[in-house]
Every structure is written in C-alpha cells, then in structure tokens.
C-alpha cells in the first residue's frame, strides 16, 4: 500500500514538472514594447475601455498569462471571431503572445 502511494506521488510530481516546463514564460519588458496594438481598445494599462459607450472591450490587465495566450491563439486560428483581434493575432508569433501576456498579467 505504501509503495502504491509513493508511486502515485512520484507520477503526480513528474506530471507537474512536465507541465510547468512545457509552458514557456514571456518577457514582460518585451511585451510592453508591443502594446501599441492593444492600447487603442484596451487602454494603456489594459483596464479601461477606449469607447465604453460604443462597445465592450474585455479587461486584459491582471488576467492570467496562460488565458491571454490561449485567447490570442484562438483569435489567430479563427476559433474566436473578432475581425480586429484576428488581424492582430495573425501577426503575432507564439513568443510575442507570451511576452504580451506576461506584461498584461503583471498589471
């Protein structure tokens, strides 16, 4: 019984290590340099809406980096549909997405 519990613990630990190392971390400083495409709608800090009475823009400042990367990838592939976001995401590499996500997650 003790051996089984030890094996389960080792397996879980291994999976955790693999999942953490599989996620590349973005560089917030590099991400900050690329925010000009985000500021128009999401605001300088990612918290305000540039046009609050015209349309709703989601808050991106303070969001989890993994969520932001996933959202950008979904816009790039067309899984999420928003013409402006799709156009922006098409021009971003995975590293660009991770850098932007790191910047906005730290806000």
C-alpha positions in Angstrom: 0.0 0.0 0.0 2.8 2.4 0.9 4.6 1.6 -2.4 1.5 2.4 -4.4 1.1 5.7 -2.6 4.7 6.5 -3.3 4.3 5.7 -7.0 1.3 7.9 -7.3 3.1 10.8 -5.6 6.1 10.3 -8.0 3.8 10.2 -11.0 1.9 13.4 -10.0 5.2 15.2 -9.2 6.5 14.2 -12.7 3.4 15.4 -14.4 3.6 18.7 -12.5 7.3 19.2 -13.5 6.5 18.4 -17.2 3.5 20.8 -17.3 5.5 23.6 -15.7 8.5 23.2 -18.0 6.2 22.9 -21.1 4.9 26.4 -20.5 7.4 29.0 -21.8 7.3 32.2 -19.9 7.0 35.5 -21.7 9.2 38.5 -21.2 7.1 41.4 -19.8 9.7 44.0 -20.9 9.5 42.8 -24.5 5.7 42.6 -24.2 5.5 46.2 -23.1 7.2 47.3 -26.3 4.5 45.7 -28.3 1.5 47.1 -26.5 0.8 49.8 -29.1 -1.6 47.5 -30.9 -3.6 46.9 -27.7 -3.8 50.4 -26.3 -6.3 51.7 -28.8 -9.1 49.5 -27.4 -7.9 48.0 -24.1 -6.2 51.2 -22.8 -2.7 51.8 -21.6 -2.9 49.6 -18.6 -5.3 47.1 -20.1 -8.1 48.1 -17.6 -10.1 50.8 -19.4 -12.2 50.7 -22.5 -11.4 53.4 -25.0 -15.0 53.6 -26.3 -17.2 52.5 -23.3 -20.5 53.6 -24.9 -19.9 52.1 -28.3 -18.8 48.6 -27.5 -17.4 46.5 -24.7 -13.8 45.6 -24.6 -12.6 43.0 -22.1 -10.2 43.9 -19.4 -6.8 42.3 -20.1 -4.7 43.9 -17.3 -4.3 41.4 -14.5 -5.6 38.4 -16.4 -3.7 35.1 -16.2 -0.9 34.9 -18.8 -2.0 31.4 -19.9 -5.5 32.7 -20.5 -4.3 35.6 -22.6 -2.0 33.4 -24.7 -4.9 30.9 -25.2 -7.2 33.7 -26.3 -4.7 35.2 -28.7 -4.1 31.7 -30.2 -7.8 31.2 -30.6 -8.1 34.5 -32.5 -5.2 33.5 -34.7 -6.8 30.2 -35.6 -10.3 31.6 -36.0 -11.7 29.6 -33.0 -12.6 33.0 -31.6 -14.1 35.5 -34.0 -13.4 39.2 -33.8 -12.1 40.9 -37.0 -9.7 43.3 -35.3 -8.4 40.7 -32.9 -8.0 38.1 -35.6 -6.0 40.6 -37.7 -3.7 41.5 -34.8 -3.2 37.9 -33.7 -2.3 36.8 -37.2 0.8 39.0 -37.0 2.0 37.6 -33.6 4.3 34.8 -33.0 3.8 32.5 -30.0 6.7 34.3 -28.3 5.0 37.7 -29.0 1.8 36.4 -27.4 3.7 35.1 -24.4 5.5 38.4 -24.0 2.3 40.4 -24.2 0.6 38.0 -21.8 3.4 38.4 -19.3 3.2 42.1 -19.5 -0.6 42.4 -19.0 -0.7 39.6 -16.4 1.6 41.7 -14.3 -0.6 44.8 -14.4 
